[in-house]
Amino acid sequence: MSNAEVLTFSETQQAAILGQAIERPDIFSILEDIKVDQHWFANESLGNLWSYVVSFRTANRRYPVSWGEVVDSVKDEGLYRTAAAKTAEFCTKNSTQYKWDVLEKQLLSWAKARVIKARCEEVAQKYEAGKHAEAYEAYDKGALELQKLDCVVGLTQDSFMSAADRVLGEATARLEEGKKILPYGIKYLNDCMGGILPSDVVLLGAGSGVGKTEAARICAIHVAKEKKLDVHYFALEAENDEIERRTKFGLMGQWYREEHPGTPKGVISYRNYRFNRLEVELAPYVKRAEEVFRRDYETLHTYYAVKGYFGIEDLEREIYRIRGKTSLVILDHLHYVDLEGKDENREMTRLVKTIKFMSNSLGVPFILVCHLKKDDKKGRRDLVPDQADYHGSSNIVKICTQAIMIAPAWGFVSTHAKGQGVPTFMKAVKGRVDGSTVYFTGVGFFDYATNGYTDNYCVGRICRDGSKWTPAAEFPPWVDYNSLVTDCSEV
């Protein structure tokens, strides 16, 4: 650090920051996030105390909650512990001299100035050396660092606070958050999961060709149309314009069927549309579909990975660009984000943690479409995959708040008129708000002509060994009986 950077804060201000941090350990986290180190401090004793805090966090996987813990952790006894205790007392004495919100703004300004200085020097050096592409990359990284700093600073909360005090604001916070709950757009998932909270990171898993993208797309267009909210869809696996194309076909297919009820099943399908076999049949509806897009889907924004490579930094950069401009982010899919390093599970954990941080800091939910592991059960797979079947580290499920699996319901039979369509299993394998949802497995019905699910579903249970689905004898309280199909056979 240069002297100019050190002198941004006086010794008493730096002591006040540490003094307040021992009462609010999340401040320690901010200092590490903005890359404060022991050389940042105006004198050696404060720098040493900070290094003890970092060592304590490394050894105990948490920040200290008292200076006694820090002093006791000092390996060199005698003068070193005495000096640490004396410095800690100095920090506590100065902790009330300055308000945290003022210090926080100064910290943000300092951190931004450091990033700008370092990146400008790097850009200039690379540009003068003729490395223009590297210069642009350095500039781009600097812009991303600045955006991330805006999210890191300002997230602080009291570490410990009386429950009696916290509960006073609970109702207001819950009601405000309730205004932002989003629908899945698929009736069974709406009823079972209750919706998508602003703090949710949702895993959506299925095997190849089962309909992960369709489920994610249905959610996206439903939020965009019904809620008139901005949705940002990363279509990393799809071909260009695929999300729009599938949506457009769904509209035209529905109108065609309404006007031609006798058309055989399977004729009006996305497959036939994609291979240009329905040009005559759907021609009358093209202009109408484009008008609907202009009216209903202006708030749906799509991103296709044209350049091929799309890494964690690319994702971060795009997310921070839409900060404050989005209500839902869909990543389709998680495993198409390019990871660096040899340890794929470790990198995948880093990716999901990054997403969770962005969700928390921006107050925006994410839906992550996921691959499944290859079948390692000697030819037998459960009717519906479980948590362990998501491809990648087990930390993926631990970090996320909701997890959903979709699977084909082979052999399912329903004689009821409402049970028409391609039967598809839908199961919550993790639910933070209501854990009881994992005990039920629904069957939804996919309509090829509309490229969507009907509003009807069955509710049942899968036996312990995962090999058989049986209609439920008693239904959970969230079931909508107007949508419920009961005359169905076991699978």
Secondary structure by P-SEA (a helix, b strand, c coil): ccccccccccaaaaaaaaaaaaacaaaaaaaaaacccccccccaaaaaaaaaaaaaaaacccccccaaaaaaaccccaaaaaaaaaaaaaaaaacccccaaaaaaaaaaaaaaaaaaaaaaaaaaaaaacaaaaaaaaaaaaaaaaaaaaaaccccccccccccccccaaaaaaaaaaaaccccccaaaaaaacccccccbbbbbbcccccaaaaaaaaaaaaaccccbbbbbbccccccaaaaaaaaaaaaaaaaaaaccccccccccaaaaaaccccccccccaaaaaaaaacccccbbbbccccccccaaaaaaaaaaacccccbbbbccccccccccccaaaaaaaaaaaaaaaaaaacbbbbbbbcccccccccccccccccccccccccccccccbbbbbbbbccccccccccccbbbbbbccccccccccccbbbbbbbbcccccccccbbbbbbccccccccccccccccccccccccccccc
